[in-house]
């Protein structure tokens, strides 16, 4: 049976650790990687409320990507999938609350824009989503 000396074992462990670190840097981009996506945060659309309301759309993003999206009138459950600087947002059926036609159109526009989002970036405490149009969401601060 061949036994490795303590020095040889230490050297092999160091080589394995260095290789593992190299793979991690290649996989996750190391220091040049984009800032972490704001999972576990509530974000408010950077927009003025519609006439007759104080509400703006909100993304409540859970750590696992499950998302509750409060629109101008209704709400919807969704899922956010992020890979590097790309993003996909899928949504389920929206609730059936009745609101004025302007807010209902706003819901449809917002869902359409969210479904077409392809990339994201953080700028300070603002999440910028880009697709058919650019939307800015500010992190909720209490």
Residue frames as qw, qx, qy, qz and C-alpha x, y, z in Angstrom:
[[0.000, 0.891, 0.454, 0.000, 0.00, 0.00, 0.00],
 [0.435, 0.339, -0.001, 0.834, 1.43, 3.41, -1.00],
 [0.284, -0.802, -0.417, 0.319, 1.16, 6.11, 1.64],
 [0.319, 0.757, 0.055, 0.568, 1.62, 9.78, 0.82],
 [0.433, -0.110, -0.415, 0.793, 3.78, 11.91, 3.03],
 [0.066, -0.757, -0.460, 0.460, 2.20, 14.82, 4.89],
 [0.075, -0.517, 0.273, 0.808, 3.99, 17.24, 2.55],
 [0.013, 0.057, 0.799, 0.598, 2.72, 15.44, -0.56],
 [0.041, -0.617, -0.785, 0.044, -0.86, 15.34, 0.78],
 [0.079, -0.730, -0.216, 0.643, -0.70, 19.08, 1.59],
 [0.066, -0.335, 0.503, 0.794, 0.63, 19.83, -1.89],
 [0.009, -0.288, -0.866, -0.409, -2.14, 17.83, -3.57],
 [0.062, -0.718, -0.630, 0.289, -4.81, 19.51, -1.42],
 [0.077, -0.629, 0.057, 0.772, -3.42, 22.93, -2.40],
 [0.027, -0.101, 0.701, 0.705, -3.52, 21.97, -6.09],
 [0.050, -0.499, -0.851, -0.152, -7.12, 20.73, -5.80],
 [0.090, -0.741, -0.416, 0.519, -8.13, 23.91, -3.97],
 [0.060, -0.474, 0.309, 0.822, -6.48, 26.10, -6.60],
 [0.006, -0.132, -0.823, -0.552, -8.21, 24.15, -9.38],
 [0.071, -0.635, -0.761, 0.112, -11.55, 24.48, -7.61],
 [0.075, -0.700, -0.155, 0.693, -11.07, 28.23, -7.20],
 [0.054, -0.252, 0.563, 0.785, -10.18, 28.54, -10.88],
 [0.045, -0.374, -0.863, -0.337, -13.33, 26.70, -11.90],
 [0.097, -0.724, -0.575, 0.369, -15.44, 28.87, -9.56],
 [0.074, -0.577, 0.109, 0.806, -13.95, 32.06, -11.03],
 [0.015, 0.031, -0.722, -0.691, -14.66, 30.87, -14.57],
 [0.099, -0.493, -0.858, -0.107, -18.19, 29.80, -13.65],
 [0.167, -0.813, -0.494, 0.259, -19.20, 32.85, -11.63],
 [0.346, 0.830, 0.112, 0.423, -17.07, 35.48, -13.29],
 [0.601, -0.128, -0.318, 0.722, -14.97, 36.32, -10.22],
 [0.178, -0.494, -0.258, 0.811, -14.55, 39.99, -9.37],
 [0.075, 0.100, -0.402, -0.907, -15.83, 41.13, -12.76],
 [0.058, -0.444, -0.885, -0.130, -19.27, 39.53, -12.28],
 [0.226, -0.554, -0.250, -0.761, -22.37, 41.73, -12.26],
 [0.255, -0.254, 0.579, -0.732, -23.75, 42.67, -8.84],
 [0.075, 0.195, 0.969, -0.135, -26.09, 40.10, -7.34],
 [0.289, -0.430, -0.554, -0.651, -29.68, 40.15, -8.51],
 [0.238, -0.289, 0.440, -0.816, -31.92, 41.52, -5.72],
 [0.576, -0.285, -0.747, -0.170, -33.61, 38.27, -4.74],
 [0.444, -0.441, -0.637, 0.450, -35.43, 38.62, -1.40],
 [0.085, -0.225, -0.125, 0.963, -36.40, 42.25, -2.03],
 [0.266, 0.753, 0.589, -0.125, -39.50, 44.25, -2.75],
 [0.296, -0.101, 0.305, 0.899, -39.11, 46.72, -5.62],
 [0.284, 0.729, 0.436, -0.445, -41.38, 49.59, -6.66],
 [0.531, 0.555, 0.406, 0.496, -41.82, 50.73, -10.26],
 [0.268, -0.354, -0.038, 0.895, -40.18, 54.13, -10.67],
 [0.025, -0.434, -0.571, -0.696, -43.33, 55.87, -11.88],
 [0.278, -0.092, 0.294, -0.910, -46.00, 58.22, -10.61],
 [0.305, 0.303, 0.861, -0.271, -49.27, 56.65, -9.47],
 [0.023, 0.418, 0.662, 0.622, -52.18, 56.79, -11.90],
 [0.269, -0.310, 0.027, -0.911, -54.83, 59.41, -11.31],
 [0.746, -0.361, -0.112, -0.548, -57.07, 58.51, -8.38],
 [0.950, -0.194, -0.217, 0.115, -54.57, 56.12, -6.80],
 [0.252, -0.858, 0.447, -0.026, -51.44, 56.17, -4.65],
 [0.864, -0.151, 0.472, 0.087, -50.36, 52.73, -5.81],
 [0.386, 0.672, -0.554, -0.305, -47.53, 51.86, -8.22],
 [0.941, 0.109, -0.308, -0.090, -46.66, 48.34, -9.39],
 [0.415, -0.677, 0.587, -0.160, -44.47, 46.27, -7.05],
 [0.773, 0.243, -0.586, -0.006, -42.25, 43.23, -7.63],
 [0.619, -0.587, 0.448, -0.268, -41.89, 41.14, -4.47],
 [0.698, 0.437, -0.566, -0.033, -39.07, 38.77, -5.42],
 [0.859, -0.468, 0.183, -0.094, -38.47, 35.78, -3.14],
 [0.324, -0.650, 0.655, 0.208, -35.03, 34.19, -2.73],
 [0.581, 0.048, 0.792, 0.182, -36.04, 31.25, -4.97],
 [0.053, -0.010, 0.567, 0.822, -37.27, 33.50, -7.82],
 [0.037, -0.641, -0.765, -0.060, -40.98, 33.17, -7.00],
 [0.098, 0.027, -0.001, 0.995, -42.48, 36.60, -7.50],
 [0.095, 0.719, 0.654, -0.217, -45.65, 38.38, -6.53],
 [0.209, 0.142, 0.285, 0.925, -46.37, 41.18, -8.98],
 [0.107, 0.705, 0.532, -0.457, -48.82, 43.86, -7.90],
 [0.333, 0.395, 0.470, 0.716, -49.87, 45.65, -11.05],
 [0.100, -0.225, 0.001, -0.969, -51.84, 48.92, -11.33],
 [0.679, -0.233, -0.051, -0.695, -55.08, 47.12, -10.46],
 [0.971, -0.114, -0.133, -0.164, -54.64, 43.36, -10.27],
 [0.320, -0.663, 0.677, 0.016, -51.83, 41.06, -9.19],
 [0.893, 0.312, -0.295, -0.134, -50.19, 37.95, -10.57],
 [0.758, -0.477, 0.415, 0.163, -47.79, 35.23, -9.41],
 [0.633, 0.717, -0.289, -0.039, -44.64, 34.78, -11.44],
 [0.878, -0.275, 0.181, 0.348, -41.18, 33.29, -11.63],
 [0.210, 0.918, -0.323, -0.090, -37.93, 35.12, -12.34],
 [0.929, -0.037, 0.162, 0.330, -34.99, 33.20, -13.77],
 [0.053, 0.952, -0.280, -0.113, -31.62, 34.99, -13.86],
 [0.892, 0.004, 0.169, 0.420, -28.41, 33.89, -15.56],
 [0.486, -0.001, 0.103, 0.868, -25.57, 36.42, -15.52],
 [0.087, 0.263, 0.065, -0.959, -27.11, 39.57, -17.03],
 [0.353, -0.154, -0.656, -0.649, -30.05, 37.81, -18.74],
 [0.305, 0.091, 0.671, -0.669, -33.48, 37.43, -17.19],
 [0.298, -0.256, -0.757, -0.522, -36.74, 35.69, -17.99],
 [0.315, 0.039, 0.526, -0.789, -40.02, 36.57, -16.28],
 [0.290, -0.253, -0.830, -0.404, -42.97, 34.20, -16.58],
 [0.333, -0.074, 0.390, -0.855, -46.36, 34.90, -15.09],
 [0.095, 0.321, 0.941, -0.053, -49.57, 33.06, -14.30],
 [0.067, -0.679, -0.596, -0.423, -53.13, 34.29, -14.47],
 [0.036, 0.235, -0.277, 0.931, -53.90, 37.71, -13.03],
 [0.092, 0.379, 0.750, -0.533, -56.59, 38.32, -10.46],
 [0.080, 0.533, 0.686, 0.488, -60.02, 39.53, -11.60],
 [0.109, -0.583, -0.395, 0.702, -60.46, 42.83, -9.72],
 [0.312, 0.752, 0.463, 0.350, -62.45, 45.46, -11.54],
 [0.310, -0.517, -0.036, 0.797, -60.81, 48.86, -11.95],
 [0.386, 0.788, 0.033, -0.479, -61.19, 51.77, -14.32],
 [0.861, 0.490, 0.100, 0.092, -60.19, 51.02, -17.93],
 [0.255, 0.858, -0.401, 0.192, -56.94, 53.04, -17.71],
 [0.430, -0.570, 0.672, -0.196, -55.60, 50.93, -14.83],
 [0.887, 0.113, 0.442, -0.077, -56.70, 47.68, -16.51],
 [0.688, 0.705, -0.108, 0.133, -54.84, 48.74, -19.71],
 [0.063, -0.809, 0.542, -0.218, -51.85, 49.59, -17.50],
 [0.758, -0.284, 0.572, -0.129, -51.94, 46.02, -16.12],
 [0.880, 0.403, 0.246, 0.060, -51.91, 44.55, -19.63],
 [0.410, 0.847, -0.276, 0.194, -49.09, 46.87, -20.76],
 [0.335, -0.704, 0.593, -0.204, -47.03, 46.02, -17.68],
 [0.849, -0.082, 0.520, -0.056, -47.49, 42.25, -18.13],
 [0.778, 0.613, 0.065, 0.117, -46.57, 42.51, -21.80],
 [0.186, 0.861, -0.415, 0.228, -43.43, 44.52, -21.02],
 [0.554, -0.543, 0.607, -0.174, -42.38, 42.13, -18.21],
 [0.909, 0.139, 0.392, -0.005, -42.79, 39.10, -20.50],
 [0.685, 0.690, -0.024, 0.233, -40.44, 40.74, -23.03],
 [0.287, -0.872, 0.396, -0.012, -37.66, 41.58, -20.55],
 [0.908, 0.305, -0.236, 0.163, -34.34, 40.03, -21.60],
 [0.593, 0.232, -0.404, 0.656, -31.64, 41.73, -19.51],
 [0.473, -0.851, -0.227, -0.033, -31.12, 43.43, -16.16],
 [0.521, 0.298, -0.359, 0.714, -28.60, 45.53, -14.30],
 [0.433, -0.749, -0.399, 0.304, -28.35, 47.27, -10.96],
 [0.286, 0.553, -0.056, 0.781, -27.63, 50.95, -10.75],
 [0.175, -0.343, 0.467, -0.796, -27.32, 51.83, -7.07],
 [0.332, 0.123, 0.813, -0.462, -30.59, 50.72, -5.45],
 [0.627, 0.453, 0.021, -0.634, -32.43, 50.59, -8.79],
 [0.569, 0.054, 0.792, 0.216, -33.08, 47.46, -10.84],
 [0.375, 0.533, -0.266, -0.710, -33.21, 48.27, -14.55],
 [0.644, 0.199, 0.738, 0.032, -35.06, 45.76, -16.71],
 [0.210, 0.516, -0.408, -0.723, -34.61, 45.99, -20.48],
 [0.481, 0.274, 0.823, 0.126, -36.65, 44.40, -23.23],
 [0.265, 0.655, 0.544, 0.453, -39.20, 46.00, -25.56],
 [0.081, -0.872, 0.018, -0.482, -38.92, 48.97, -23.21],
 [0.413, 0.209, -0.622, 0.631, -36.85, 49.86, -20.16],
 [0.570, -0.708, -0.281, -0.308, -38.38, 49.75, -16.69],
 [0.237, 0.424, -0.587, 0.648, -36.80, 50.94, -13.49],
 [0.705, -0.563, -0.402, -0.156, -37.68, 49.47, -10.06],
 [0.009, -0.655, 0.489, -0.576, -36.41, 50.98, -6.84],
 [0.486, -0.122, -0.814, 0.293, -35.66, 48.79, -3.83],
 [0.479, -0.751, -0.313, -0.329, -38.15, 49.37, -1.03],
 [0.361, 0.208, -0.553, 0.721, -36.58, 51.08, 1.96],
 [0.503, -0.714, -0.430, -0.228, -38.45, 51.24, 5.25]]
